[in-house]
Amino acid sequence: MNQIALRVLITVASILGYAAVMAVLGPQYFWLVGLLYIASVFIVSMALGIRSYRRGSAQAKEVVRGRLLYDIGEKDVNKAMEKDKELNAELGRLNRYFMIYMLSLPILLIGVWLFPLLQQHIVPAVSGALRPSLGGFLATYIGDIALFAAFTAIFSPLYFFTFRPIQFPIIATDVKIYDTGIVINKTMGLRAPIEVHGYRFEPERRFIELKIGNQAYRIYHKDIEEVHEILSKMVKIREKA
């Protein structure tokens, strides 16, 4: 199951589960349930990140069984980075965006105000309309489902498009390229064919950047053209859905 499908499944399960808790406990506990729901969004994101790390470590053990083609160490990386005249300006821009994000982060607390506002309007409207035909508990449960669904529909895009942390590229200080794939920083293994969302080759700046999901891994080397010759044959760019 891919990351998007897993996130959707977890979100739907969370909506149904927290709505059931709310229906059983009653509206007097909506603050507690609402805060737990918001917390679960961040906990799930952290759990998926840990899962991705463990999967990368497991793949690294498989990749190193292949034949070593290219070995890039920290000294090689540092020498190539010194030649990248645009790097400092790029990191400066990212740092400015990050500061804007940090200053805007408190706005995420809008959820604390938004949840009770939705609860006051959505649950009575939905449960009141369904109560004559479904009964009290089931009508309240569906009303609570509508509450959490509406909150998710509003809050998730707000977080995703506006307040996501700035993704700094991970500079690979240790890269080993095998005929079976690559290992980055000794723990992140990528089996060939390596599925990526983006492949950026910058010969003037002496790096290759692999974008996988929301993270970018940057490989520096003085002979980056040679690395590109090997690595480009292993990469498969995943088409956007």
Secondary structure, 3 states (H helix, E strand, C coil): CCHHHHHHHHHHHHHHHHHHHHHHHCHHHHHHHHHHHHHHHHHHHHHHHHHHHHHHHHHHHHHCCCCEEEEECHHHHHHHHHCCCCHHHHHHHHHHHHHHHHHHHHHHHHHHHHHHHHHHHHHHHHHHHHHHHHCHHHHHHHHHHHHHHHHHHHHHHHHHHHCCCCCCCEEECCEEEECCEEEECCCEEEECCEEECEEEEECCCCEEEEEECCEEEEEECCCHHHHHHHHCCCEEECCCC
